[in-house]
Amino acid sequence: MKPLFFVSDLHLGTRGDEQRQARFSAFLSRLRDRASGLFILGDLFEFGFEYRGELVARNRAVAEELASLARAGVRVALVRGNHDHWLSARFEQTYGIELLDSPFELVLAGKRVLLAHGDELDRSRRTRWTSALFRSRNATRLYSLLPERLGLWLAGRIAEVSRAGGIKPALITALRAYAEERLRQGFDLVVLGHVHVPVQERLGSGWYLNTGDWLSNYACGVLDDAGPRLERLPLVT
C-alpha cells in the first residue's frame, strides 16, 4: 500500500516563514507519487480565516498546493485545530480539502485510527476562554467586520501571547493519558498534535503518535505496511 502521512502545527502564513513554506512545498512534491493520503492534525495556518468567503491572501498559495495534491489523487484532510475553527465549507469545496472535526474516527490501512488536534484537552483558563471565543459564530461575524490587515495583526498578537507560555508538561501528560485510554477502547492508533512535541510510543497493543510541529521539529507520522512511526524531514537547500 502507499503510505499515509500525518503532520500538524505548521502555523503557516506568518511573517518570515519562507523556509517553512519551502520545506512544506518540497514535502508535498514528494507525496504526489508516494502517498495515498495526507492528514493534517490542526493548525495548518497561523490564522485560518476567510474574509467575504475568501481565504486570507497569505494562505492561498499553500491551499493551492494542497488542492493540486488532492487533484493528483491523494486524499487531503484537515482536522480542525484551535487555529482552524473559522474555515468553512467553501474552503473545503474550493480546495478539495476535507475538513474533519476533532476528534475524528476512521479506518486506515485496516486499522482503527483516532485523529485529534488535542486543544480540547487543554484545561487552562486561557485556552478554554479563547477556544470558546473562536468557536462562537457571533464572534466570527464580528471579527470578519475588521479590516483584513487589522484582523491579521490581532491574530498574530494573540498567537504570540499563547506561545509565550511555552510547553505545558501537564498537557503533554494529559494527551498521552487520553491516547492510552482510547487505545484501551480498541483503537489501533491515536494521532494527536497541539503540544509541538513529537512522540512515538507503543502503549499496550496500539501506538500513540504526536506529530510535533513545523516551528522547530519538522516531524511527520507515517502509516504503511511496516506500521506507524515518526519521521524527521530533511532540510531543504
TAFENTA-V195659 format. One record per pair of residues at least 4 apart in sequence whose ideal C-beta (glycine too) atoms are under 8 Angstrom apart, sorted by the first residue. I is the first residue (numbers start at 1). GAP is how many residues later the second one is. D is the distance in whole Angstrom. If there is no record, write none. Layout:
i: <I | I>
gap: <GAP | GAP>
d: <D | D>
This chain:
i: <1 | 1 | 1 | 1 | 2 | 2 | 2 | 2 | 3 | 3 | 3 | 3 | 3 | 3 | 4 | 4 | 4 | 4 | 4 | 4 | 4 | 4 | 4 | 4 | 5 | 5 | 5 | 5 | 5 | 5 | 5 | 5 | 5 | 6 | 6 | 6 | 6 | 6 | 6 | 6 | 6 | 6 | 6 | 6 | 6 | 7 | 7 | 7 | 7 | 7 | 7 | 7 | 7 | 7 | 7 | 8 | 8 | 8 | 8 | 8 | 8 | 8 | 8 | 8 | 8 | 8 | 8 | 9 | 9 | 9 | 9 | 9 | 9 | 9 | 9 | 9 | 9 | 9 | 9 | 10 | 10 | 10 | 10 | 10 | 10 | 10 | 10 | 11 | 11 | 11 | 11 | 11 | 11 | 11 | 11 | 11 | 12 | 12 | 12 | 12 | 12 | 12 | 12 | 12 | 12 | 12 | 13 | 13 | 13 | 13 | 13 | 13 | 13 | 13 | 14 | 14 | 17 | 18 | 19 | 19 | 20 | 20 | 20 | 21 | 21 | 21 | 22 | 22 | 23 | 23 | 23 | 23 | 23 | 23 | 24 | 24 | 24 | 24 | 25 | 25 | 26 | 26 | 27 | 27 | 27 | 28 | 28 | 28 | 28 | 28 | 30 | 31 | 31 | 31 | 31 | 32 | 32 | 32 | 35 | 36 | 36 | 37 | 37 | 37 | 37 | 37 | 38 | 38 | 38 | 38 | 38 | 38 | 39 | 39 | 39 | 39 | 40 | 40 | 40 | 40 | 40 | 41 | 41 | 41 | 41 | 41 | 41 | 41 | 41 | 41 | 41 | 42 | 42 | 42 | 42 | 42 | 42 | 42 | 42 | 42 | 42 | 42 | 42 | 42 | 43 | 43 | 43 | 43 | 43 | 43 | 43 | 44 | 44 | 44 | 44 | 44 | 44 | 45 | 45 | 45 | 45 | 46 | 46 | 46 | 46 | 47 | 47 | 47 | 47 | 47 | 47 | 47 | 47 | 48 | 48 | 48 | 48 | 48 | 48 | 48 | 49 | 49 | 49 | 49 | 49 | 49 | 49 | 49 | 50 | 50 | 50 | 50 | 50 | 50 | 50 | 50 | 50 | 51 | 51 | 51 | 51 | 52 | 53 | 53 | 55 | 55 | 55 | 55 | 55 | 56 | 56 | 56 | 57 | 58 | 59 | 60 | 61 | 62 | 63 | 63 | 63 | 63 | 63 | 64 | 64 | 65 | 66 | 66 | 66 | 66 | 66 | 67 | 67 | 67 | 67 | 67 | 67 | 68 | 69 | 69 | 70 | 70 | 70 | 70 | 70 | 70 | 71 | 75 | 76 | 76 | 76 | 77 | 77 | 77 | 77 | 78 | 78 | 78 | 78 | 78 | 78 | 79 | 79 | 79 | 79 | 79 | 79 | 79 | 80 | 80 | 80 | 80 | 80 | 80 | 80 | 80 | 81 | 81 | 81 | 81 | 81 | 82 | 82 | 82 | 82 | 82 | 82 | 82 | 83 | 84 | 84 | 85 | 85 | 85 | 86 | 86 | 87 | 87 | 87 | 88 | 89 | 89 | 90 | 91 | 91 | 91 | 92 | 92 | 92 | 92 | 100 | 100 | 102 | 102 | 102 | 102 | 102 | 102 | 103 | 103 | 103 | 103 | 104 | 104 | 104 | 105 | 105 | 105 | 105 | 105 | 106 | 106 | 107 | 107 | 107 | 108 | 108 | 108 | 109 | 109 | 109 | 111 | 111 | 111 | 112 | 112 | 112 | 112 | 113 | 113 | 113 | 113 | 113 | 113 | 114 | 114 | 114 | 114 | 114 | 115 | 115 | 116 | 116 | 116 | 116 | 117 | 117 | 117 | 118 | 118 | 118 | 118 | 118 | 118 | 118 | 118 | 118 | 119 | 119 | 119 | 120 | 121 | 121 | 121 | 121 | 121 | 122 | 122 | 122 | 122 | 122 | 122 | 122 | 123 | 123 | 123 | 124 | 124 | 124 | 125 | 126 | 126 | 126 | 127 | 127 | 128 | 129 | 130 | 130 | 130 | 131 | 132 | 133 | 134 | 134 | 136 | 137 | 138 | 139 | 140 | 141 | 142 | 143 | 144 | 146 | 146 | 146 | 147 | 148 | 149 | 150 | 151 | 152 | 153 | 154 | 155 | 156 | 157 | 158 | 159 | 160 | 167 | 167 | 167 | 167 | 167 | 168 | 168 | 169 | 170 | 171 | 171 | 171 | 172 | 172 | 172 | 173 | 174 | 175 | 175 | 175 | 175 | 175 | 176 | 176 | 176 | 176 | 177 | 178 | 178 | 178 | 179 | 179 | 179 | 179 | 179 | 180 | 180 | 180 | 180 | 181 | 182 | 182 | 183 | 183 | 183 | 183 | 183 | 183 | 183 | 183 | 183 | 184 | 187 | 188 | 188 | 188 | 189 | 189 | 189 | 189 | 189 | 189 | 190 | 190 | 190 | 190 | 191 | 191 | 191 | 191 | 192 | 192 | 192 | 192 | 193 | 193 | 193 | 193 | 195 | 196 | 196 | 196 | 196 | 196 | 197 | 197 | 197 | 198 | 198 | 198 | 198 | 198 | 198 | 199 | 199 | 199 | 199 | 199 | 200 | 200 | 200 | 200 | 200 | 200 | 201 | 201 | 201 | 202 | 202 | 202 | 203 | 203 | 207 | 207 | 209 | 209 | 209 | 209 | 211 | 211 | 211 | 211 | 212 | 212 | 212 | 212 | 213 | 213 | 214 | 217 | 218 | 218 | 219 | 219 | 219 | 219 | 220 | 220 | 220 | 221 | 221 | 221 | 221 | 222 | 222 | 222 | 222 | 223 | 223>
gap: <35 | 108 | 223 | 224 | 32 | 33 | 34 | 222 | 31 | 32 | 33 | 219 | 220 | 221 | 31 | 32 | 33 | 34 | 35 | 104 | 105 | 218 | 219 | 220 | 26 | 30 | 32 | 33 | 34 | 215 | 216 | 217 | 218 | 32 | 33 | 34 | 35 | 109 | 185 | 203 | 205 | 214 | 215 | 216 | 217 | 20 | 31 | 32 | 33 | 34 | 204 | 207 | 212 | 213 | 214 | 32 | 33 | 34 | 35 | 73 | 109 | 184 | 185 | 186 | 203 | 204 | 205 | 32 | 33 | 34 | 72 | 184 | 185 | 187 | 202 | 203 | 204 | 205 | 206 | 10 | 14 | 30 | 33 | 34 | 35 | 203 | 204 | 6 | 32 | 34 | 35 | 72 | 148 | 202 | 203 | 204 | 5 | 8 | 9 | 12 | 32 | 33 | 34 | 47 | 50 | 202 | 4 | 32 | 33 | 34 | 43 | 45 | 46 | 49 | 32 | 142 | 4 | 4 | 4 | 217 | 4 | 194 | 195 | 4 | 40 | 41 | 4 | 214 | 4 | 191 | 195 | 210 | 212 | 213 | 4 | 38 | 41 | 190 | 4 | 40 | 4 | 210 | 4 | 193 | 206 | 4 | 10 | 37 | 38 | 41 | 4 | 4 | 7 | 38 | 43 | 37 | 40 | 42 | 39 | 38 | 39 | 37 | 38 | 39 | 40 | 71 | 28 | 31 | 36 | 37 | 38 | 39 | 38 | 40 | 76 | 152 | 4 | 36 | 37 | 38 | 39 | 38 | 40 | 74 | 75 | 76 | 77 | 150 | 151 | 152 | 170 | 36 | 37 | 38 | 39 | 40 | 41 | 42 | 60 | 75 | 76 | 77 | 151 | 152 | 38 | 39 | 40 | 41 | 74 | 150 | 151 | 4 | 18 | 34 | 37 | 39 | 40 | 14 | 17 | 38 | 39 | 37 | 109 | 110 | 113 | 9 | 12 | 36 | 104 | 105 | 108 | 109 | 112 | 7 | 11 | 35 | 36 | 37 | 38 | 39 | 6 | 7 | 37 | 38 | 94 | 95 | 102 | 106 | 4 | 5 | 6 | 36 | 37 | 38 | 40 | 41 | 94 | 5 | 93 | 97 | 100 | 92 | 35 | 37 | 4 | 5 | 8 | 36 | 39 | 4 | 92 | 96 | 91 | 94 | 4 | 4 | 4 | 4 | 4 | 28 | 31 | 32 | 34 | 4 | 31 | 4 | 4 | 10 | 29 | 30 | 31 | 4 | 9 | 27 | 28 | 29 | 30 | 4 | 5 | 7 | 4 | 5 | 6 | 25 | 26 | 27 | 25 | 23 | 20 | 21 | 22 | 20 | 21 | 22 | 23 | 6 | 9 | 19 | 20 | 21 | 22 | 21 | 22 | 23 | 25 | 36 | 37 | 38 | 4 | 5 | 7 | 19 | 20 | 21 | 22 | 37 | 21 | 36 | 38 | 112 | 113 | 35 | 37 | 45 | 48 | 49 | 52 | 112 | 76 | 15 | 33 | 46 | 49 | 50 | 48 | 54 | 4 | 5 | 12 | 4 | 4 | 10 | 4 | 4 | 6 | 8 | 4 | 5 | 6 | 7 | 4 | 15 | 13 | 14 | 15 | 16 | 17 | 18 | 11 | 12 | 13 | 17 | 10 | 11 | 12 | 7 | 8 | 9 | 10 | 82 | 7 | 9 | 4 | 5 | 6 | 5 | 81 | 115 | 114 | 115 | 116 | 77 | 78 | 112 | 74 | 75 | 76 | 77 | 74 | 75 | 76 | 77 | 78 | 110 | 68 | 73 | 75 | 76 | 77 | 76 | 77 | 4 | 74 | 75 | 76 | 75 | 76 | 77 | 4 | 53 | 57 | 60 | 74 | 75 | 76 | 77 | 92 | 8 | 12 | 75 | 11 | 50 | 53 | 54 | 57 | 73 | 5 | 6 | 9 | 46 | 49 | 52 | 72 | 4 | 5 | 51 | 4 | 44 | 47 | 4 | 4 | 36 | 39 | 4 | 35 | 4 | 4 | 4 | 28 | 32 | 4 | 4 | 6 | 5 | 6 | 4 | 4 | 4 | 4 | 4 | 4 | 4 | 8 | 7 | 4 | 5 | 8 | 4 | 4 | 4 | 4 | 4 | 4 | 4 | 4 | 4 | 4 | 4 | 4 | 4 | 4 | 4 | 5 | 28 | 29 | 30 | 4 | 27 | 4 | 4 | 4 | 23 | 24 | 4 | 23 | 25 | 4 | 4 | 4 | 17 | 19 | 20 | 35 | 4 | 23 | 25 | 32 | 4 | 4 | 12 | 14 | 4 | 11 | 13 | 24 | 29 | 4 | 23 | 24 | 28 | 4 | 5 | 8 | 4 | 5 | 7 | 20 | 21 | 22 | 23 | 24 | 25 | 20 | 19 | 17 | 18 | 19 | 17 | 18 | 19 | 20 | 34 | 39 | 16 | 17 | 18 | 19 | 18 | 19 | 20 | 30 | 16 | 17 | 18 | 19 | 17 | 18 | 19 | 20 | 15 | 16 | 17 | 19 | 20 | 21 | 13 | 15 | 20 | 12 | 13 | 14 | 19 | 21 | 32 | 9 | 10 | 11 | 13 | 31 | 7 | 8 | 9 | 28 | 29 | 30 | 6 | 7 | 8 | 4 | 5 | 6 | 4 | 5 | 20 | 21 | 12 | 19 | 20 | 21 | 8 | 9 | 10 | 19 | 5 | 6 | 7 | 18 | 4 | 6 | 4 | 15 | 14 | 15 | 11 | 12 | 13 | 14 | 10 | 11 | 13 | 7 | 8 | 9 | 10 | 6 | 7 | 8 | 9 | 4 | 5>
d: <7 | 6 | 6 | 6 | 7 | 6 | 4 | 8 | 7 | 6 | 7 | 5 | 7 | 4 | 7 | 6 | 5 | 8 | 7 | 6 | 7 | 7 | 4 | 7 | 6 | 5 | 7 | 5 | 7 | 5 | 7 | 6 | 8 | 8 | 5 | 8 | 6 | 8 | 5 | 7 | 5 | 6 | 4 | 8 | 7 | 8 | 7 | 8 | 6 | 7 | 5 | 7 | 8 | 5 | 7 | 6 | 3 | 5 | 6 | 7 | 7 | 8 | 3 | 7 | 4 | 7 | 7 | 8 | 7 | 5 | 7 | 5 | 7 | 6 | 7 | 7 | 4 | 6 | 7 | 7 | 6 | 7 | 7 | 5 | 8 | 7 | 4 | 8 | 6 | 7 | 5 | 7 | 8 | 7 | 7 | 6 | 6 | 6 | 6 | 7 | 6 | 6 | 7 | 7 | 5 | 8 | 7 | 5 | 5 | 6 | 7 | 5 | 5 | 7 | 5 | 7 | 6 | 6 | 6 | 7 | 6 | 6 | 8 | 6 | 8 | 7 | 6 | 5 | 6 | 7 | 6 | 7 | 8 | 5 | 6 | 7 | 8 | 7 | 6 | 6 | 7 | 5 | 7 | 7 | 6 | 7 | 8 | 5 | 7 | 6 | 6 | 4 | 6 | 6 | 6 | 6 | 5 | 7 | 5 | 7 | 7 | 6 | 4 | 7 | 7 | 7 | 8 | 7 | 6 | 7 | 5 | 7 | 5 | 7 | 6 | 7 | 5 | 8 | 7 | 5 | 7 | 5 | 7 | 6 | 7 | 6 | 8 | 6 | 7 | 4 | 6 | 8 | 5 | 6 | 2 | 7 | 7 | 6 | 7 | 3 | 8 | 7 | 5 | 7 | 4 | 7 | 4 | 7 | 7 | 7 | 7 | 6 | 7 | 6 | 8 | 8 | 6 | 5 | 7 | 6 | 7 | 6 | 7 | 7 | 6 | 7 | 8 | 7 | 8 | 6 | 4 | 7 | 8 | 8 | 7 | 6 | 5 | 8 | 6 | 5 | 8 | 6 | 5 | 8 | 7 | 8 | 7 | 7 | 6 | 6 | 7 | 7 | 7 | 6 | 7 | 7 | 8 | 6 | 6 | 5 | 7 | 8 | 8 | 6 | 5 | 5 | 6 | 6 | 8 | 8 | 6 | 7 | 8 | 8 | 6 | 6 | 7 | 7 | 6 | 8 | 8 | 5 | 7 | 6 | 7 | 7 | 6 | 5 | 6 | 8 | 6 | 6 | 8 | 8 | 4 | 5 | 7 | 7 | 5 | 6 | 6 | 7 | 4 | 7 | 4 | 6 | 7 | 7 | 7 | 5 | 7 | 7 | 4 | 8 | 5 | 6 | 7 | 6 | 7 | 6 | 7 | 5 | 8 | 5 | 6 | 5 | 7 | 6 | 5 | 6 | 7 | 6 | 7 | 6 | 6 | 7 | 7 | 4 | 6 | 7 | 7 | 7 | 4 | 8 | 7 | 6 | 6 | 8 | 8 | 8 | 8 | 8 | 5 | 5 | 7 | 6 | 4 | 8 | 6 | 8 | 6 | 8 | 6 | 6 | 7 | 7 | 8 | 6 | 7 | 5 | 4 | 7 | 7 | 5 | 5 | 8 | 8 | 6 | 6 | 7 | 4 | 8 | 7 | 5 | 7 | 7 | 7 | 6 | 8 | 8 | 6 | 7 | 7 | 6 | 7 | 5 | 8 | 6 | 6 | 7 | 8 | 4 | 6 | 7 | 6 | 5 | 5 | 8 | 7 | 7 | 5 | 8 | 7 | 8 | 5 | 5 | 7 | 5 | 7 | 5 | 8 | 7 | 8 | 8 | 5 | 7 | 5 | 5 | 7 | 8 | 5 | 8 | 4 | 6 | 3 | 7 | 8 | 7 | 6 | 5 | 8 | 7 | 5 | 6 | 6 | 8 | 4 | 8 | 8 | 8 | 6 | 8 | 7 | 7 | 7 | 8 | 7 | 7 | 8 | 6 | 6 | 7 | 8 | 6 | 8 | 6 | 6 | 6 | 7 | 7 | 6 | 7 | 5 | 7 | 8 | 7 | 6 | 6 | 6 | 6 | 7 | 8 | 6 | 8 | 5 | 4 | 7 | 7 | 6 | 6 | 6 | 6 | 6 | 7 | 6 | 6 | 6 | 7 | 6 | 6 | 6 | 8 | 7 | 6 | 7 | 6 | 7 | 7 | 6 | 6 | 6 | 8 | 6 | 7 | 5 | 6 | 6 | 6 | 6 | 5 | 7 | 6 | 7 | 6 | 7 | 7 | 7 | 6 | 6 | 8 | 8 | 6 | 4 | 6 | 7 | 4 | 7 | 5 | 7 | 7 | 7 | 5 | 5 | 5 | 8 | 6 | 5 | 6 | 7 | 4 | 8 | 7 | 7 | 6 | 8 | 5 | 7 | 6 | 5 | 8 | 7 | 7 | 5 | 7 | 8 | 5 | 7 | 5 | 8 | 7 | 6 | 8 | 7 | 5 | 8 | 6 | 5 | 8 | 8 | 7 | 6 | 4 | 6 | 7 | 7 | 6 | 6 | 8 | 6 | 7 | 3 | 5 | 4 | 6 | 6 | 7 | 4 | 8 | 8 | 7 | 8 | 6 | 8 | 6 | 4 | 7 | 5 | 8 | 8 | 6 | 8 | 7 | 5 | 7 | 5 | 4 | 6 | 8 | 6 | 6 | 6 | 5 | 7 | 4 | 8 | 4 | 8 | 5 | 8 | 6 | 7 | 6 | 5 | 6 | 7 | 6 | 7 | 7 | 6 | 6 | 7 | 7 | 6 | 8 | 7 | 6 | 7 | 6 | 7 | 5>
